[in-house]
């Protein structure tokens, strides 16, 4: 069957479905991201036990808000929350001062007393964690709430983003061998090349005194589950 004949035979279906597809595509393009509370750190997320990590709680509001609150949860078997700072916070009035609880959480809530509320991206608070054991530490946000600055005080739809720290044993070299704060194929290429070169401690990721496929395995493990190579990982041994 020729293309011309096929188009003629199904011209009614095509005439109906094409406008619908166009409208759907247009509507998706108009959907904006919701308000968000997320965790951010300028420090490297591939850290060793005992290394201090500074983390910021960030609010991102696409419409004015005047109240926000949340609970930060950190796995107490892997990290310890060490300190909190409210410096440069977008919150003017704290209804619940940020406090570290006995189960390694931070709870807080407060509001903005400015006439127009808060709109945009800003720091809510800053805290420090100290890794205490090897592992993957997911620091998460729970019970987050944003209220609209529109006279109704209605909750605003929002999303949360966690932060993940990959913690290695003390004094082990970082799998982020090129220091770009991510472990990817660039690091894979660098460590792979070292298999055929003179020994250098910075690439001996498991500190067994030699650079072998075991070090490649450590690196692959830290490339994350998004990597097609992740299933080959052998970890620190």
N, C-alpha and C positions, 0 to 999 in steps of 0.2 A: 504493500500500500504506500503510495507516495505521500510526502509530507503535505502537499497541497490538498490531496483528497482527505487526509486525516483532519486537517484544520477545517475543511468545509463540513465534514461529518459532525465535528464536535464544536462548531462555532458557538452554539448556544451555551454550552457548559463553560467555554472559555470566556464568553462575554460576561457571564455571571461571576465566575471565580476570580478573574483578574482584578476587578474593582474591590472585591472583598479582601483579597490578599494585600492590595495596596493600602486599604484602610487599616488593616491589622498592623502592617509594618509601620504606618504613621503613628498609630496609637502607642506602640511600643517605644517609639523614639521620644514620645512626650512624657513617659514615665520617668520621674527623677528618683534619685536615691533618697531613702528616708534619712531622718536625723540619725545621728550615730554617736555613741560613746565608745572610744577605743583606747587601746594601750599602745604607746610608742616609746622607743628607746633609740638614742643615738649610739649607744654602746653596742658592741658586737654581741649577737645572740648565741654565739658558740663560745662558751665560757668554761672555765675550770672551777673546781670546788674551791670556795673561798674568795672568788673574784667578785668584786662589787659591781652591781648593775643598777643604773638609775633609769627609772621608768616614769613616764608621764601619763596621766589620765587626760584624754583630750575629748572635748565636746565639739561636734560639728553640726550646726543648726542651719538649715536652709529656710526656716521661718522663725520669727522671734519666739524665744522661750524666756520664762522668768523663774523657773524652778527646775532643779535636777538633783538626782541622787542615785546611788548605786552601792553595790557591795563588790569589793575586789577579793577574789579567792585565789590563794596560792597553796600548792601542795606542801604541807608542812614536813613531809618526809624528804623533800628535795631542796627546798629553799626556806629561808627565814626572812620575814619582813623586818627591816632594821630601823627605818626612820621615815617620817612623813614631813613634807614641806607644803605650805599653802601659799608660798611666795608667787606673786603674779597670777593668782587665781582669778578667774572670771566671776567667781562667787563673791558677793559683797557681804551677805548675811548668812551665817551658818546656823541652820536649825539643828543639825547634828554634826558636831565637830568630828573631823576625820580621826578615827582611833583604830589602833591595832588590837584585835581581839585575841583571846587565848588560843583560838583555833586557826590563827594565821590568816585573818581576814581584815580588810579595812572597810568600815562602813562610814558613809557620809551623806549629807543632804544639805541643800541651801538654796538661796535665791539671789536674783539680781534686782537691785532697787532702782536701776536707771529707768528713765521714762520710757525708753524704747525696748527694754528687755535686752536679751543677747541674741545676736545674729552673726553667724560666721563660724570660725574655727579658733578655739582657745584652750588654754591649759586650765584644768580644774584643780589638780594637785599633782605633786611629784613624790615618789617614794623610792626607797632603796631596798633591794633584796640581796641576800648573800646565799649563793648556792652551798648546800651542805652535803650533798651526795650526788653521785653520778646518775644520770638519767635524763628523761625528757620531761621538763617542767612546763605545764600549761597553766599560765596565769590568766584567769578568766574574770568576766564581769557578770554579776547576777543582780536580779531585781532592779534593773536600771529604770529610771523614770524621767521623762521630760514633760513639763506642762507648758501649754501655749500661752503666749503673752498677747491675748486677744480679748481679755475681759471675761472669758469663760473658765479659764484654768483647766481646760480639758487636757487629758493626756495626749501627747504627740507620738505617733508611731515612730519607733526608733529601732536601730539594730546595734549589736555589740560585736566587737572584734577582740579576740584574745591575743595574747603574745606567748610565744613558745621559746623557751631557752633549752639549748642542748648542752648538757653539763658533762664534762669529761673529767677523768681523774686528775688529781693535782700534778702539775709539772708536765703533763702530756702536751705535745704540740697541738695547735689548733688545726682542725680539718679545713678551715678557711685559710688555705696556705697563701693566697694572694691578697688577703686582708680587705676584700671588698664587701664584707659583712653578709656574704651568702656563700653556700657551698654548691658549686655547679660544675659543668663540664670543663671550665677553665682550670679549676683546681684538680679535676680528674686528669686532665692532660699534663699538668705540671708534675703531679706525683707519679704518673705512669712513666714520664720521661726519666725520673730519678731512678727507676729500676735498673737503668743501664749506665748510671753515672756513679761517681764516688759518693760514699756515705756522707749524709748531712743530717744532723739530729732533727732539724725543723720539719723533715719529711718522714721521719720515723714515728708515725702516729700512734703506734702501740708500744713504743720504746722497748723493742726486743733486740736492739743493737744492729738491725739491718732493715733495709727497705725491700719489702716483698709484696706479694699479692694480699697478704693480711692487712697491710697498710691501705691498699686500694679498697679492701673490704670495709675498713673503718670509714673511709671517705664516702663510699657509696651509701653506707647506712645513713650518713648525715646529709645526703642529698635529698632525703625526704621521700614520702610516699608518692609524690608526683613524678618521680624519676622512674623510667622503665628499667633502670638498673637496680632499683631498691631491693628487689627480692634476692639479689646476690650477696647482700651484706652479711658480714660475719661479726661485726662489732669489735669492741676493744678486747683483745685476748692477750 
